[in-house]
Amino acid sequence: MTLILLLMVLLVERVALQSLPWHATRYLKWYSKKYSYKIKDNDTFSLLLFLVAPAVAVGIFLFIFDSRLIDFVVSLFVLAICIGHYPLRKYYRQFLNAQQRKDTEAASILHYKLMGEPLENEEAKSNKSESGDSSNEEIEDPGSENEEAERPDFDSAENKNESVGETLVWINLQYYAAPIFFYVVLGVPGIILYTTVLYIAEGKFIDSLNDDSNQATASKWLEWLLWVPARLVSVGYMFVGHFGRGLEAWLKYSANLSKSSKFVVTQVALAAEGLEKSKADIEAVDAANAEKMVRLAKRNMVLFLVVVALLTLYGQIV
């Protein structure tokens, strides 16, 4: 059943799950608004309870109502809202359109948005979607006057040092590969726990942790959760890309605890695709390299599903 659910969600997510009700932020915003006041400043225990409570509640619900039908429906719904990120998917499509128009300014702005920076009009869009207009939601053209007024600082060190391809590989890990990994390994509670920690720790689409210490703790926990998935996904990049170069990068960085999961997965992906990140590529917002990295990530997802299918066949997972 695991494989069937994953295939259903991944196929439908591209075309049908493109509105707010099918996105985890809607439910996590409600949960955060209702219960985040219980998190005490610089209190790890209350933060831990806040993050694990949704996963525990759903796990208890599934345990009490031990039904295959209920388990199927809940699993399908949870996977649908936890896998993918429809605003980022729209930004990527607009990025490709901007590249076709040779609009480098719009492409740079969209790269900034793909990195997950806070969106000032996201709340307005959310409210519009909740009132019933979500199916027709459109993201503003980055070339508009409002966008020009909100133009970010592209000269920051973070933006200069991250190419579009790296951003897309990181997005693939956070919103596709890692949720699937936790669902396969820990079931519905696992993917709920990961998604809750992801959105709360990043604080990009949900603003709930006002205490800097709690925010740093949540970010550290997110890094711990991503440690194993990042290394496994990097192994997949080796097999679907240039194995020799990918293996060299994987051996160099995977066991280095000082390197973040983002650094490991992006460096192995670049090596497996035979790309070298240069300053010229970053400044040009190279769409060709970005598309290569997207194709690499798609091949890796296919490999991941093949592994799940083999485990299902041999009875290791249901």
C-alpha positions as protocol buffer text, in pm:
chain_id: "A"
residue {
  index: 1
  type: MET
  ca { x: 0 y: 0 z: 0 }
}
residue {
  index: 2
  type: THR
  ca { x: 294 y: 234 z: 68 }
}
residue {
  index: 3
  type: LEU
  ca { x: 406 y: 226 z: -294 }
}
residue {
  index: 4
  type: ILE
  ca { x: 53 y: 278 z: -427 }
}
residue {
  index: 5
  type: LEU
  ca { x: -3 y: 579 z: -202 }
}
residue {
  index: 6
  type: LEU
  ca { x: 328 y: 736 z: -301 }
}
residue {
  index: 7
  type: LEU
  ca { x: 261 y: 688 z: -672 }
}
residue {
  index: 8
  type: MET
  ca { x: -89 y: 833 z: -641 }
}
residue {
  index: 9
  type: VAL
  ca { x: 29 y: 1144 z: -456 }
}
residue {
  index: 10
  type: LEU
  ca { x: 332 y: 1208 z: -678 }
}
residue {
  index: 11
  type: LEU
  ca { x: 123 y: 1178 z: -995 }
}
residue {
  index: 12
  type: VAL
  ca { x: -165 y: 1394 z: -872 }
}
residue {
  index: 13
  type: GLU
  ca { x: 54 y: 1652 z: -693 }
}
residue {
  index: 14
  type: ARG
  ca { x: 174 y: 1799 z: -1022 }
}
residue {
  index: 15
  type: VAL
  ca { x: -171 y: 1883 z: -1156 }
}
residue {
  index: 16
  type: ALA
  ca { x: -438 y: 1873 z: -886 }
}
residue {
  index: 17
  type: LEU
  ca { x: -289 y: 1961 z: -548 }
}
residue {
  index: 18
  type: GLN
  ca { x: -218 y: 2325 z: -632 }
}
residue {
  index: 19
  type: SER
  ca { x: -423 y: 2510 z: -371 }
}
residue {
  index: 20
  type: LEU
  ca { x: -395 y: 2604 z: -5 }
}
residue {
  index: 21
  type: PRO
  ca { x: -613 y: 2321 z: 138 }
}
residue {
  index: 22
  type: TRP
  ca { x: -355 y: 2077 z: -2 }
}
residue {
  index: 23
  type: HIS
  ca { x: -61 y: 2241 z: 168 }
}
residue {
  index: 24
  type: ALA
  ca { x: 72 y: 2175 z: 518 }
}
residue {
  index: 25
  type: THR
  ca { x: 121 y: 2543 z: 599 }
}
residue {
  index: 26
  type: ARG
  ca { x: -254 y: 2599 z: 632 }
}
residue {
  index: 27
  type: TYR
  ca { x: -289 y: 2341 z: 909 }
}
residue {
  index: 28
  type: LEU
  ca { x: 40 y: 2424 z: 1078 }
}
residue {
  index: 29
  type: LYS
  ca { x: -51 y: 2793 z: 1086 }
}
residue {
  index: 30
  type: TRP
  ca { x: -374 y: 2702 z: 1265 }
}
residue {
  index: 31
  type: TYR
  ca { x: -192 y: 2473 z: 1506 }
}
residue {
  index: 32
  type: SER
  ca { x: 79 y: 2731 z: 1571 }
}
residue {
  index: 33
  type: LYS
  ca { x: -167 y: 3014 z: 1626 }
}
residue {
  index: 34
  type: LYS
  ca { x: -369 y: 2805 z: 1869 }
}
residue {
  index: 35
  type: TYR
  ca { x: -95 y: 2642 z: 2076 }
}
residue {
  index: 36
  type: SER
  ca { x: 240 y: 2820 z: 2025 }
}
residue {
  index: 37
  type: TYR
  ca { x: 176 y: 3041 z: 2330 }
}
residue {
  index: 38
  type: LYS
  ca { x: 243 y: 2733 z: 2543 }
}
residue {
  index: 39
  type: ILE
  ca { x: 607 y: 2728 z: 2433 }
}
residue {
  index: 40
  type: LYS
  ca { x: 811 y: 2888 z: 2708 }
}
residue {
  index: 41
  type: ASP
  ca { x: 1116 y: 3097 z: 2625 }
}
residue {
  index: 42
  type: ASN
  ca { x: 1439 y: 2898 z: 2622 }
}
residue {
  index: 43
  type: ASP
  ca { x: 1250 y: 2581 z: 2720 }
}
residue {
  index: 44
  type: THR
  ca { x: 1350 y: 2273 z: 2521 }
}
residue {
  index: 45
  type: PHE
  ca { x: 1089 y: 2046 z: 2678 }
}
residue {
  index: 46
  type: SER
  ca { x: 787 y: 2264 z: 2591 }
}
residue {
  index: 47
  type: LEU
  ca { x: 923 y: 2310 z: 2238 }
}
residue {
  index: 48
  type: LEU
  ca { x: 964 y: 1933 z: 2201 }
}
residue {
  index: 49
  type: LEU
  ca { x: 606 y: 1872 z: 2317 }
}
residue {
  index: 50
  type: PHE
  ca { x: 479 y: 2134 z: 2072 }
}
residue {
  index: 51
  type: LEU
  ca { x: 661 y: 1972 z: 1778 }
}
residue {
  index: 52
  type: VAL
  ca { x: 575 y: 1608 z: 1851 }
}
residue {
  index: 53
  type: ALA
  ca { x: 213 y: 1659 z: 1961 }
}
residue {
  index: 54
  type: PRO
  ca { x: 55 y: 1644 z: 1609 }
}
residue {
  index: 55
  type: ALA
  ca { x: 242 y: 1323 z: 1522 }
}
residue {
  index: 56
  type: VAL
  ca { x: 155 y: 1160 z: 1855 }
}
residue {
  index: 57
  type: ALA
  ca { x: -211 y: 1262 z: 1826 }
}
residue {
  index: 58
  type: VAL
  ca { x: -246 y: 1113 z: 1478 }
}
residue {
  index: 59
  type: GLY
  ca { x: -56 y: 801 z: 1583 }
}
residue {
  index: 60
  type: ILE
  ca { x: -293 y: 745 z: 1878 }
}
residue {
  index: 61
  type: PHE
  ca { x: -593 y: 804 z: 1651 }
}
residue {
  index: 62
  type: LEU
  ca { x: -475 y: 541 z: 1403 }
}
residue {
  index: 63
  type: PHE
  ca { x: -399 y: 299 z: 1686 }
}
residue {
  index: 64
  type: ILE
  ca { x: -745 y: 333 z: 1841 }
}
residue {
  index: 65
  type: PHE
  ca { x: -932 y: 312 z: 1510 }
}
residue {
  index: 66
  type: ASP
  ca { x: -740 y: 16 z: 1376 }
}
residue {
  index: 67
  type: SER
  ca { x: -891 y: 9 z: 1028 }
}
residue {
  index: 68
  type: ARG
  ca { x: -723 y: -35 z: 692 }
}
residue {
  index: 69
  type: LEU
  ca { x: -972 y: 203 z: 531 }
}
residue {
  index: 70
  type: ILE
  ca { x: -910 y: 479 z: 788 }
}
residue {
  index: 71
  type: ASP
  ca { x: -535 y: 422 z: 763 }
}
residue {
  index: 72
  type: PHE
  ca { x: -553 y: 448 z: 383 }
}
residue {
  index: 73
  type: VAL
  ca { x: -757 y: 771 z: 387 }
}
residue {
  index: 74
  type: VAL
  ca { x: -544 y: 938 z: 656 }
}
residue {
  index: 75
  type: SER
  ca { x: -220 y: 832 z: 488 }
}
residue {
  index: 76
  type: LEU
  ca { x: -337 y: 962 z: 151 }
}
residue {
  index: 77
  type: PHE
  ca { x: -441 y: 1299 z: 296 }
}
residue {
  index: 78
  type: VAL
  ca { x: -123 y: 1342 z: 502 }
}
residue {
  index: 79
  type: LEU
  ca { x: 101 y: 1254 z: 208 }
}
residue {
  index: 80
  type: ALA
  ca { x: -93 y: 1495 z: -15 }
}
residue {
  index: 81
  type: ILE
  ca { x: -36 y: 1791 z: 217 }
}
residue {
  index: 82
  type: CYS
  ca { x: 319 y: 1706 z: 325 }
}
residue {
  index: 83
  type: ILE
  ca { x: 481 y: 1617 z: -8 }
}
residue {
  index: 84
  type: GLY
  ca { x: 563 y: 1904 z: -239 }
}
residue {
  index: 85
  type: HIS
  ca { x: 533 y: 2280 z: -211 }
}
residue {
  index: 86
  type: TYR
  ca { x: 300 y: 2438 z: -465 }
}
residue {
  index: 87
  type: PRO
  ca { x: 421 y: 2803 z: -432 }
}
residue {
  index: 88
  type: LEU
  ca { x: 780 y: 2694 z: -497 }
}
residue {
  index: 89
  type: ARG
  ca { x: 666 y: 2486 z: -795 }
}
residue {
  index: 90
  type: LYS
  ca { x: 496 y: 2796 z: -940 }
}
residue {
  index: 91
  type: TYR
  ca { x: 806 y: 3005 z: -881 }
}
residue {
  index: 92
  type: TYR
  ca { x: 1015 y: 2750 z: -1070 }
}
residue {
  index: 93
  type: ARG
  ca { x: 778 y: 2758 z: -1366 }
}
residue {
  index: 94
  type: GLN
  ca { x: 791 y: 3136 z: -1366 }
}
residue {
  index: 95
  type: PHE
  ca { x: 1168 y: 3119 z: -1342 }
}
residue {
  index: 96
  type: LEU
  ca { x: 1180 y: 2909 z: -1660 }
}
residue {
  index: 97
  type: ASN
  ca { x: 944 y: 3154 z: -1834 }
}
residue {
  index: 98
  type: ALA
  ca { x: 1165 y: 3444 z: -1727 }
}
residue {
  index: 99
  type: GLN
  ca { x: 1468 y: 3267 z: -1871 }
}
residue {
  index: 100
  type: GLN
  ca { x: 1288 y: 3212 z: -2201 }
}
residue {
  index: 101
  type: ARG
  ca { x: 1209 y: 3586 z: -2211 }
}
residue {
  index: 102
  type: LYS
  ca { x: 1574 y: 3655 z: -2117 }
}
residue {
  index: 103
  type: ASP
  ca { x: 1447 y: 3858 z: -1823 }
}
residue {
  index: 104
  type: THR
  ca { x: 1743 y: 3823 z: -1587 }
}
residue {
  index: 105
  type: GLU
  ca { x: 1595 y: 4060 z: -1328 }
}
residue {
  index: 106
  type: ALA
  ca { x: 1279 y: 3851 z: -1291 }
}
residue {
  index: 107
  type: ALA
  ca { x: 1486 y: 3530 z: -1289 }
}
residue {
  index: 108
  type: SER
  ca { x: 1700 y: 3666 z: -1004 }
}
residue {
  index: 109
  type: ILE
  ca { x: 1394 y: 3765 z: -802 }
}
residue {
  index: 110
  type: LEU
  ca { x: 1241 y: 3421 z: -854 }
}
residue {
  index: 111
  type: HIS
  ca { x: 1565 y: 3254 z: -751 }
}
residue {
  index: 112
  type: TYR
  ca { x: 1546 y: 3456 z: -432 }
}
residue {
  index: 113
  type: LYS
  ca { x: 1191 y: 3332 z: -374 }
}
residue {
  index: 114
  type: LEU
  ca { x: 1289 y: 2972 z: -451 }
}
residue {
  index: 115
  type: MET
  ca { x: 1537 y: 2996 z: -165 }
}
residue {
  index: 116
  type: GLY
  ca { x: 1234 y: 3031 z: 58 }
}
residue {
  index: 117
  type: GLU
  ca { x: 1266 y: 3389 z: 174 }
}
residue {
  index: 118
  type: PRO
  ca { x: 958 y: 3526 z: 355 }
}
residue {
  index: 119
  type: LEU
  ca { x: 694 y: 3646 z: 115 }
}
residue {
  index: 120
  type: GLU
  ca { x: 527 y: 3970 z: 218 }
}
residue {
  index: 121
  type: ASN
  ca { x: 203 y: 3904 z: 33 }
}
residue {
  index: 122
  type: GLU
  ca { x: 185 y: 3533 z: 116 }
}
residue {
  index: 123
  type: GLU
  ca { x: -58 y: 3601 z: 401 }
}
residue {
  index: 124
  type: ALA
  ca { x: -288 y: 3797 z: 174 }
}
residue {
  index: 125
  type: LYS
  ca { x: -287 y: 3516 z: -78 }
}
residue {
  index: 126
  type: SER
  ca { x: -362 y: 3265 z: 197 }
}
residue {
  index: 127
  type: ASN
  ca { x: -661 y: 3464 z: 315 }
}
residue {
  index: 128
  type: LYS
  ca { x: -787 y: 3491 z: -40 }
}
residue {
  index: 129
  type: SER
  ca { x: -749 y: 3117 z: -87 }
}
residue {
  index: 130
  type: GLU
  ca { x: -934 y: 3041 z: 236 }
}
residue {
  index: 131
  type: SER
  ca { x: -1228 y: 3248 z: 116 }
}
residue {
  index: 132
  type: GLY
  ca { x: -1271 y: 3013 z: -179 }
}
residue {
  index: 133
  type: ASP
  ca { x: -1050 y: 3164 z: -445 }
}
residue {
  index: 134
  type: SER
  ca { x: -756 y: 2928 z: -395 }
}
residue {
  index: 135
  type: SER
  ca { x: -813 y: 2740 z: -720 }
}
residue {
  index: 136
  type: ASN
  ca { x: -756 y: 3059 z: -917 }
}
residue {
  index: 137
  type: GLU
  ca { x: -465 y: 3183 z: -711 }
}
residue {
  index: 138
  type: GLU
  ca { x: -189 y: 3344 z: -909 }
}
residue {
  index: 139
  type: ILE
  ca { x: 150 y: 3460 z: -798 }
}
residue {
  index: 140
  type: GLU
  ca { x: 234 y: 3813 z: -899 }
}
residue {
  index: 141
  type: ASP
  ca { x: 455 y: 3873 z: -1194 }
}
residue {
  index: 142
  type: PRO
  ca { x: 801 y: 3947 z: -1053 }
}
residue {
  index: 143
  type: GLY
  ca { x: 837 y: 4227 z: -1301 }
}
residue {
  index: 144
  type: SER
  ca { x: 552 y: 4426 z: -1151 }
}
residue {
  index: 145
  type: GLU
  ca { x: 599 y: 4759 z: -973 }
}
residue {
  index: 146
  type: ASN
  ca { x: 521 y: 4608 z: -631 }
}
residue {
  index: 147
  type: GLU
  ca { x: 785 y: 4345 z: -677 }
}
residue {
  index: 148
  type: GLU
  ca { x: 1034 y: 4608 z: -784 }
}
residue {
  index: 149
  type: ALA
  ca { x: 969 y: 4797 z: -464 }
}
residue {
  index: 150
  type: GLU
  ca { x: 1029 y: 4480 z: -260 }
}
residue {
  index: 151
  type: ARG
  ca { x: 1339 y: 4378 z: -453 }
}
residue {
  index: 152
  type: PRO
  ca { x: 1572 y: 4178 z: -226 }
}
residue {
  index: 153
  type: ASP
  ca { x: 1943 y: 4228 z: -178 }
}
residue {
  index: 154
  type: PHE
  ca { x: 2101 y: 3996 z: -431 }
}
residue {
  index: 155
  type: ASP
  ca { x: 2449 y: 4100 z: -328 }
}
residue {
  index: 156
  type: SER
  ca { x: 2428 y: 3916 z: 4 }
}
residue {
  index: 157
  type: ALA
  ca { x: 2682 y: 3640 z: 59 }
}
residue {
  index: 158
  type: GLU
  ca { x: 2416 y: 3370 z: 80 }
}
residue {
  index: 159
  type: ASN
  ca { x: 2259 y: 3459 z: -253 }
}
residue {
  index: 160
  type: LYS
  ca { x: 2596 y: 3495 z: -424 }
}
residue {
  index: 161
  type: ASN
  ca { x: 2714 y: 3152 z: -312 }
}
residue {
  index: 162
  type: GLU
  ca { x: 2408 y: 2949 z: -409 }
}
residue {
  index: 163
  type: SER
  ca { x: 2326 y: 2858 z: -767 }
}
residue {
  index: 164
  type: VAL
  ca { x: 1975 y: 2785 z: -889 }
}
residue {
  index: 165
  type: GLY
  ca { x: 2062 y: 2419 z: -937 }
}
residue {
  index: 166
  type: GLU
  ca { x: 2170 y: 2387 z: -574 }
}
residue {
  index: 167
  type: THR
  ca { x: 1852 y: 2558 z: -458 }
}
residue {
  index: 168
  type: LEU
  ca { x: 1635 y: 2316 z: -655 }
}
residue {
  index: 169
  type: VAL
  ca { x: 1822 y: 2008 z: -529 }
}
residue {
  index: 170
  type: TRP
  ca { x: 1778 y: 2131 z: -171 }
}
residue {
  index: 171
  type: ILE
  ca { x: 1406 y: 2191 z: -231 }
}
residue {
  index: 172
  type: ASN
  ca { x: 1373 y: 1838 z: -368 }
}
residue {
  index: 173
  type: LEU
  ca { x: 1529 y: 1694 z: -52 }
}
residue {
  index: 174
  type: GLN
  ca { x: 1322 y: 1903 z: 189 }
}
residue {
  index: 175
  type: TYR
  ca { x: 980 y: 1872 z: 28 }
}
residue {
  index: 176
  type: TYR
  ca { x: 994 y: 1543 z: -163 }
}
residue {
  index: 177
  type: ALA
  ca { x: 1270 y: 1297 z: -71 }
}
residue {
  index: 178
  type: ALA
  ca { x: 1279 y: 1353 z: 307 }
}
residue {
  index: 179
  type: PRO
  ca { x: 899 y: 1335 z: 359 }
}
residue {
  index: 180
  type: ILE
  ca { x: 888 y: 1011 z: 159 }
}
residue {
  index: 181
  type: PHE
  ca { x: 1179 y: 872 z: 359 }
}
residue {
  index: 182
  type: PHE
  ca { x: 1010 y: 940 z: 693 }
}
residue {
  index: 183
  type: TYR
  ca { x: 678 y: 800 z: 569 }
}
residue {
  index: 184
  type: VAL
  ca { x: 843 y: 477 z: 451 }
}
residue {
  index: 185
  type: VAL
  ca { x: 1046 y: 436 z: 773 }
}
residue {
  index: 186
  type: LEU
  ca { x: 810 y: 572 z: 1041 }
}
residue {
  index: 187
  type: GLY
  ca { x: 469 y: 584 z: 874 }
}
residue {
  index: 188
  type: VAL
  ca { x: 218 y: 867 z: 905 }
}
residue {
  index: 189
  type: PRO
  ca { x: 345 y: 994 z: 1245 }
}
residue {
  index: 190
  type: GLY
  ca { x: 698 y: 1012 z: 1102 }
}
residue {
  index: 191
  type: ILE
  ca { x: 609 y: 1234 z: 807 }
}
residue {
  index: 192
  type: ILE
  ca { x: 392 y: 1458 z: 1029 }
}
residue {
  index: 193
  type: LEU
  ca { x: 677 y: 1500 z: 1277 }
}
residue {
  index: 194
  type: TYR
  ca { x: 924 y: 1588 z: 1001 }
}
residue {
  index: 195
  type: THR
  ca { x: 688 y: 1834 z: 832 }
}
residue {
  index: 196
  type: THR
  ca { x: 607 y: 2007 z: 1160 }
}
residue {
  index: 197
  type: VAL
  ca { x: 974 y: 2048 z: 1249 }
}
residue {
  index: 198
  type: LEU
  ca { x: 1059 y: 2161 z: 893 }
}
residue {
  index: 199
  type: TYR
  ca { x: 809 y: 2446 z: 871 }
}
residue {
  index: 200
  type: ILE
  ca { x: 836 y: 2559 z: 1233 }
}
residue {
  index: 201
  type: ALA
  ca { x: 1218 y: 2548 z: 1239 }
}
residue {
  index: 202
  type: GLU
  ca { x: 1264 y: 2738 z: 914 }
}
residue {
  index: 203
  type: GLY
  ca { x: 1009 y: 3001 z: 1009 }
}
residue {
  index: 204
  type: LYS
  ca { x: 980 y: 3111 z: 646 }
}
residue {
  index: 205
  type: PHE
  ca { x: 612 y: 3044 z: 592 }
}
residue {
  index: 206
  type: ILE
  ca { x: 503 y: 3008 z: 956 }
}
residue {
  index: 207
  type: ASP
  ca { x: 609 y: 3261 z: 1219 }
}
residue {
  index: 208
  type: SER
  ca { x: 559 y: 3091 z: 1556 }
}
residue {
  index: 209
  type: LEU
  ca { x: 884 y: 3085 z: 1755 }
}
residue {
  index: 210
  type: ASN
  ca { x: 954 y: 3428 z: 1899 }
}
residue {
  index: 211
  type: ASP
  ca { x: 1241 y: 3310 z: 2117 }
}
residue {
  index: 212
  type: ASP
  ca { x: 1576 y: 3295 z: 1938 }
}
residue {
  index: 213
  type: SER
  ca { x: 1696 y: 3009 z: 2157 }
}
residue {
  index: 214
  type: ASN
  ca { x: 1394 y: 2795 z: 2070 }
}
residue {
  index: 215
  type: GLN
  ca { x: 1437 y: 2882 z: 1703 }
}
residue {
  index: 216
  type: ALA
  ca { x: 1800 y: 2771 z: 1711 }
}
residue {
  index: 217
  type: THR
  ca { x: 1705 y: 2449 z: 1890 }
}
residue {
  index: 218
  type: ALA
  ca { x: 1436 y: 2367 z: 1634 }
}
residue {
  index: 219
  type: SER
  ca { x: 1681 y: 2435 z: 1349 }
}
residue {
  index: 220
  type: LYS
  ca { x: 1933 y: 2201 z: 1511 }
}
residue {
  index: 221
  type: TRP
  ca { x: 1671 y: 1928 z: 1540 }
}
residue {
  index: 222
  type: LEU
  ca { x: 1578 y: 1976 z: 1174 }
}
residue {
  index: 223
  type: GLU
  ca { x: 1942 y: 1927 z: 1078 }
}
residue {
  index: 224
  type: TRP
  ca { x: 1949 y: 1605 z: 1280 }
}
residue {
  index: 225
  type: LEU
  ca { x: 1635 y: 1480 z: 1105 }
}
residue {
  index: 226
  type: LEU
  ca { x: 1783 y: 1556 z: 763 }
}
residue {
  index: 227
  type: TRP
  ca { x: 2122 y: 1395 z: 835 }
}
residue {
  index: 228
  type: VAL
  ca { x: 2033 y: 1041 z: 723 }
}
residue {
  index: 229
  type: PRO
  ca { x: 1797 y: 1132 z: 433 }
}
residue {
  index: 230
  type: ALA
  ca { x: 2057 y: 1372 z: 290 }
}
residue {
  index: 231
  type: ARG
  ca { x: 2325 y: 1102 z: 287 }
}
residue {
  index: 232
  type: LEU
  ca { x: 2091 y: 842 z: 135 }
}
residue {
  index: 233
  type: VAL
  ca { x: 1967 y: 1081 z: -132 }
}
residue {
  index: 234
  type: SER
  ca { x: 2329 y: 1166 z: -210 }
}
residue {
  index: 235
  type: VAL
  ca { x: 2399 y: 794 z: -262 }
}
residue {
  index: 236
  type: GLY
  ca { x: 2113 y: 791 z: -512 }
}
residue {
  index: 237
  type: TYR
  ca { x: 2269 y: 1081 z: -703 }
}
residue {
  index: 238
  type: MET
  ca { x: 2583 y: 871 z: -739 }
}
residue {
  index: 239
  type: PHE
  ca { x: 2390 y: 588 z: -905 }
}
residue {
  index: 240
  type: VAL
  ca { x: 2178 y: 802 z: -1138 }
}
residue {
  index: 241
  type: GLY
  ca { x: 2463 y: 1038 z: -1229 }
}
residue {
  index: 242
  type: HIS
  ca { x: 2839 y: 1016 z: -1270 }
}
residue {
  index: 243
  type: PHE
  ca { x: 2922 y: 748 z: -1013 }
}
residue {
  index: 244
  type: GLY
  ca { x: 3295 y: 810 z: -984 }
}
residue {
  index: 245
  type: ARG
  ca { x: 3274 y: 1185 z: -925 }
}
residue {
  index: 246
  type: GLY
  ca { x: 2970 y: 1147 z: -703 }
}
residue {
  index: 247
  type: LEU
  ca { x: 3140 y: 881 z: -491 }
}
residue {
  index: 248
  type: GLU
  ca { x: 3446 y: 1100 z: -448 }
}
residue {
  index: 249
  type: ALA
  ca { x: 3233 y: 1391 z: -322 }
}
residue {
  index: 250
  type: TRP
  ca { x: 3023 y: 1161 z: -101 }
}
residue {
  index: 251
  type: LEU
  ca { x: 3326 y: 1007 z: 67 }
}
residue {
  index: 252
  type: LYS
  ca { x: 3474 y: 1353 z: 114 }
}
residue {
  index: 253
  type: TYR
  ca { x: 3173 y: 1518 z: 279 }
}
residue {
  index: 254
  type: SER
  ca { x: 2922 y: 1260 z: 409 }
}
residue {
  index: 255
  type: ALA
  ca { x: 3112 y: 1164 z: 725 }
}
residue {
  index: 256
  type: ASN
  ca { x: 3216 y: 1522 z: 798 }
}
residue {
  index: 257
  type: LEU
  ca { x: 2991 y: 1629 z: 1085 }
}
residue {
  index: 258
  type: SER
  ca { x: 3086 y: 1993 z: 1036 }
}
residue {
  index: 259
  type: LYS
  ca { x: 2918 y: 1996 z: 694 }
}
residue {
  index: 260
  type: SER
  ca { x: 2545 y: 2063 z: 681 }
}
residue {
  index: 261
  type: SER
  ca { x: 2302 y: 1833 z: 505 }
}
residue {
  index: 262
  type: LYS
  ca { x: 2243 y: 2103 z: 246 }
}
residue {
  index: 263
  type: PHE
  ca { x: 2613 y: 2128 z: 167 }
}
residue {
  index: 264
  type: VAL
  ca { x: 2652 y: 1750 z: 136 }
}
residue {
  index: 265
  type: VAL
  ca { x: 2354 y: 1689 z: -91 }
}
residue {
  index: 266
  type: THR
  ca { x: 2426 y: 1986 z: -319 }
}
residue {
  index: 267
  type: GLN
  ca { x: 2795 y: 1909 z: -358 }
}
residue {
  index: 268
  type: VAL
  ca { x: 2734 y: 1541 z: -436 }
}
residue {
  index: 269
  type: ALA
  ca { x: 2460 y: 1636 z: -684 }
}
residue {
  index: 270
  type: LEU
  ca { x: 2689 y: 1884 z: -862 }
}
residue {
  index: 271
  type: ALA
  ca { x: 2965 y: 1623 z: -880 }
}
residue {
  index: 272
  type: ALA
  ca { x: 2728 y: 1349 z: -1000 }
}
residue {
  index: 273
  type: GLU
  ca { x: 2600 y: 1573 z: -1278 }
}
residue {
  index: 274
  type: GLY
  ca { x: 2954 y: 1675 z: -1373 }
}
residue {
  index: 275
  type: LEU
  ca { x: 2894 y: 2041 z: -1296 }
}
residue {
  index: 276
  type: GLU
  ca { x: 3125 y: 2288 z: -1129 }
}
residue {
  index: 277
  type: LYS
  ca { x: 2973 y: 2586 z: -955 }
}
residue {
  index: 278
  type: SER
  ca { x: 3135 y: 2897 z: -1092 }
}
residue {
  index: 279
  type: LYS
  ca { x: 3077 y: 3261 z: -1016 }
}
residue {
  index: 280
  type: ALA
  ca { x: 2972 y: 3317 z: -1378 }
}
residue {
  index: 281
  type: ASP
  ca { x: 2702 y: 3050 z: -1355 }
}
residue {
  index: 282
  type: ILE
  ca { x: 2561 y: 3200 z: -1035 }
}
residue {
  index: 283
  type: GLU
  ca { x: 2557 y: 3554 z: -1167 }
}
residue {
  index: 284
  type: ALA
  ca { x: 2394 y: 3442 z: -1493 }
}
residue {
  index: 285
  type: VAL
  ca { x: 2126 y: 3241 z: -1306 }
}
residue {
  index: 286
  type: ASP
  ca { x: 2201 y: 2953 z: -1543 }
}
residue {
  index: 287
  type: ALA
  ca { x: 1869 y: 2785 z: -1631 }
}
residue {
  index: 288
  type: ALA
  ca { x: 2039 y: 2509 z: -1833 }
}
residue {
  index: 289
  type: ASN
  ca { x: 2232 y: 2384 z: -1531 }
}
residue {
  index: 290
  type: ALA
  ca { x: 1917 y: 2418 z: -1320 }
}
residue {
  index: 291
  type: GLU
  ca { x: 1725 y: 2194 z: -1560 }
}
residue {
  index: 292
  type: LYS
  ca { x: 2006 y: 1938 z: -1549 }
}
residue {
  index: 293
  type: MET
  ca { x: 1986 y: 1929 z: -1172 }
}
residue {
  index: 294
  type: VAL
  ca { x: 1607 y: 1891 z: -1186 }
}
residue {
  index: 295
  type: ARG
  ca { x: 1640 y: 1596 z: -1422 }
}
residue {
  index: 296
  type: LEU
  ca { x: 1899 y: 1444 z: -1189 }
}
residue {
  index: 297
  type: ALA
  ca { x: 1661 y: 1483 z: -894 }
}
residue {
  index: 298
  type: LYS
  ca { x: 1376 y: 1324 z: -1093 }
}
residue {
  index: 299
  type: ARG
  ca { x: 1591 y: 1024 z: -1182 }
}
residue {
  index: 300
  type: ASN
  ca { x: 1682 y: 993 z: -817 }
}
residue {
  index: 301
  type: MET
  ca { x: 1315 y: 994 z: -716 }
}
residue {
  index: 302
  type: VAL
  ca { x: 1249 y: 713 z: -963 }
}
residue {
  index: 303
  type: LEU
  ca { x: 1536 y: 516 z: -809 }
}
residue {
  index: 304
  type: PHE
  ca { x: 1389 y: 581 z: -463 }
}
residue {
  index: 305
  type: LEU
  ca { x: 1049 y: 445 z: -574 }
}
residue {
  index: 306
  type: VAL
  ca { x: 1217 y: 139 z: -726 }
}
residue {
  index: 307
  type: VAL
  ca { x: 1383 y: 68 z: -391 }
}
residue {
  index: 308
  type: VAL
  ca { x: 1045 y: 106 z: -216 }
}
residue {
  index: 309
  type: ALA
  ca { x: 889 y: -132 z: -471 }
}
residue {
  index: 310
  type: LEU
  ca { x: 1161 y: -392 z: -409 }
}
residue {
  index: 311
  type: LEU
  ca { x: 1119 y: -363 z: -32 }
}
residue {
  index: 312
  type: THR
  ca { x: 744 y: -403 z: -76 }
}
residue {
  index: 313
  type: LEU
  ca { x: 796 y: -709 z: -297 }
}
residue {
  index: 314
  type: TYR
  ca { x: 1019 y: -879 z: -40 }
}
residue {
  index: 315
  type: GLY
  ca { x: 781 y: -795 z: 245 }
}
residue {
  index: 316
  type: GLN
  ca { x: 1004 y: -547 z: 426 }
}
residue {
  index: 317
  type: ILE
  ca { x: 737 y: -274 z: 415 }
}
residue {
  index: 318
  type: VAL
  ca { x: 361 y: -296 z: 368 }
}
